[in-house]
Amino acid sequence: MSITKAFRSITAFALASSALAACASPGSSPTDSMAAGGNVVAVTLQEWAVLPSPSSASAGEITFQVTNDGPEDIHEFVILRTDLDPAELPTDENGAVTEEGEGIEVIDEIEDIPVGETQEVTVTLEAGNYVLLCNVYGEEEDEAHYMMGMRVAFPVQ
């Protein structure tokens, strides 16, 4: 890892920590305030995987803290509700998921997460089957991140 990348990672972590601390109420830690708001799922995006921890959640408010570990590509994070197999979603001619396709409902997304950054999205999910994925298509590389394996089932009880 270059010094520049290491510095960016440390800076991003420090900024995120400061932002979380600023949101906490007096006398509570950032972890206390996040836990009070519902489920927190840490998601790592990397070439070529979507790795949520934990791998499922209870219905209700869920905050996804999404980190792009790269190492090279910008990624996005899409939450779909569907009973379809994660590998069987409808795709366009490039291999990207057709987000308006039959049998899927887009819940929310974070677009264009740069390598080394963490962003978050909070959604309220009902019990059911969901898929977490990256739906970036890179024209230069002719790569549909979904087709490269950036998808995972995410059950909500």
C-alpha positions as MATLAB code, in Angstrom:
seq = 'MSITKAFRSITAFALASSALAACASPGSSPTDSMAAGGNVVAVTLQEWAVLPSPSSASAGEITFQVTNDGPEDIHEFVILRTDLDPAELPTDENGAVTEEGEGIEVIDEIEDIPVGETQEVTVTLEAGNYVLLCNVYGEEEDEAHYMMGMRVAFPVQ';
ca = [
       0.000    0.000    0.000;
       1.400    3.374   -0.954;
       1.880    6.102    1.621;
      -0.788    8.176   -0.163;
      -3.361    5.351    0.020;
      -2.489    4.682    3.669;
      -2.872    8.394    4.478;
      -6.260    8.509    2.704;
      -7.467    5.449    4.633;
      -6.351    6.900    7.970;
      -7.917   10.266    7.122;
     -11.215    8.646    6.068;
     -11.303    6.621    9.300;
     -10.583    9.699   11.409;
     -13.300   11.733    9.664;
     -15.844    8.926   10.000;
     -14.998    8.497   13.690;
     -15.346   12.232   14.297;
     -18.695   12.333   12.502;
     -20.027    9.431   14.544;
     -18.826   10.980   17.780;
     -20.515   14.264   16.872;
     -23.840   12.471   16.407;
     -23.747   10.710   19.766;
     -25.574   12.145   22.724;
     -23.528   13.360   25.708;
     -22.275   10.465   27.795;
     -22.772    7.865   25.066;
     -20.320    6.311   22.662;
     -20.880    6.213   18.880;
     -21.547    2.474   19.184;
     -24.308    3.150   21.764;
     -26.108    5.581   19.464;
     -25.873    3.226   16.458;
     -27.163    0.272   18.455;
     -30.124    2.308   19.681;
     -31.118    3.084   16.084;
     -31.403   -0.537   14.939;
     -29.296   -3.141   13.206;
     -25.864   -2.226   11.841;
     -24.378   -4.260    9.016;
     -20.785   -3.665    7.908;
     -20.409   -4.388    4.197;
     -17.092   -4.750    2.388;
     -17.066   -4.301   -1.382;
     -14.028   -5.638   -3.204;
     -13.125   -7.087   -6.547;
     -15.214   -9.343   -6.830;
     -17.347   -9.836   -3.729;
     -19.987   -8.243   -1.483;
     -19.301   -9.259    2.122;
     -21.926   -8.276    4.728;
     -21.272   -8.845    8.433;
     -23.543  -10.143    9.814;
     -24.910  -12.028    6.783;
     -28.572  -11.480    7.782;
     -30.605   -9.117    9.957;
     -33.848   -8.718   11.850;
     -36.653   -6.744   10.229;
     -36.701   -3.037   11.008;
     -34.280   -0.176   10.610;
     -30.907   -1.327    9.272;
     -27.846    0.816    8.705;
     -25.455   -0.526    6.109;
     -21.913    0.830    6.572;
     -20.345    0.143    3.185;
     -16.576    0.198    2.607;
     -14.992   -0.072   -0.830;
     -11.776   -2.071   -0.368;
     -11.115   -1.996   -4.114;
      -8.287   -2.441   -4.721;
      -8.853   -0.611   -8.009;
     -12.477   -0.002   -8.952;
     -15.214    2.358   -7.862;
     -18.186    0.306   -6.650;
     -21.797    0.941   -5.763;
     -24.087   -0.702   -3.248;
     -27.626   -1.665   -4.242;
     -30.275   -3.264   -2.007;
     -32.908   -5.260   -3.911;
     -35.920   -7.111   -2.547;
     -36.484  -10.280   -4.555;
     -37.264  -13.974   -4.282;
     -35.022  -14.630   -7.309;
     -31.683  -16.395   -6.883;
     -28.923  -13.749   -6.599;
     -27.190  -15.217   -9.683;
     -30.425  -15.248  -11.724;
     -31.415  -11.562  -11.733;
     -32.499  -10.047  -15.073;
     -29.601   -8.336  -16.859;
     -29.095   -6.050  -19.839;
     -26.835   -6.740  -22.836;
     -23.764   -5.676  -20.792;
     -24.495   -8.006  -17.870;
     -25.648   -5.293  -15.445;
     -28.849   -5.969  -13.486;
     -31.957   -4.423  -14.996;
     -33.096   -2.630  -11.861;
     -36.632   -2.247  -13.237;
     -36.756   -5.970  -14.057;
     -39.652   -8.230  -13.151;
     -39.495   -9.778   -9.705;
     -37.165   -7.203   -8.154;
     -37.701   -4.003   -6.191;
     -34.875   -1.520   -5.646;
     -34.951   -0.456   -1.990;
     -32.017    1.983   -1.981;
     -28.453    2.420   -3.187;
     -25.196    4.273   -2.756;
     -23.615    5.197   -6.088;
     -19.917    5.574   -6.918;
     -18.075    4.745   -3.704;
     -14.366    5.524   -4.240;
     -11.725    3.011   -3.180;
     -10.929    3.408    0.519;
     -14.143    5.252    1.409;
     -16.962    4.183    3.709;
     -20.494    5.486    3.200;
     -23.731    4.456    4.833;
     -27.398    4.119    4.080;
     -30.215    3.438    6.552;
     -33.343    1.657    5.376;
     -36.345   -0.028    6.956;
     -36.629   -3.598    5.699;
     -39.540   -5.974    6.183;
     -38.946   -9.686    6.641;
     -38.090  -11.224    3.286;
     -35.362  -12.007    0.785;
     -32.952   -9.364   -0.412;
     -29.874   -9.206   -2.613;
     -26.969   -6.844   -1.989;
     -24.938   -6.105   -5.110;
     -22.673   -3.808   -7.066;
     -24.263   -2.925  -10.398;
     -21.382   -0.968  -11.948;
     -20.570   -1.633  -15.585;
     -17.065   -0.536  -16.563;
     -17.004    0.228  -20.288;
     -13.219    0.497  -20.463;
     -12.739   -2.983  -18.979;
     -16.055   -4.353  -20.337;
     -16.850   -5.623  -16.821;
     -20.283   -5.924  -15.236;
     -19.448   -6.135  -11.535;
     -22.631   -8.147  -10.900;
     -21.514  -10.774  -13.446;
     -18.036  -10.825  -11.858;
     -19.655  -12.073   -8.624;
     -20.467   -8.902   -6.700;
     -23.780  -10.133   -5.289;
     -25.006  -11.901   -2.170;
     -28.312  -13.053   -0.687;
     -29.302  -11.135    2.448;
     -32.233  -12.644    4.375;
     -34.193  -10.486    6.787;
     -36.241  -12.250    9.493;
];
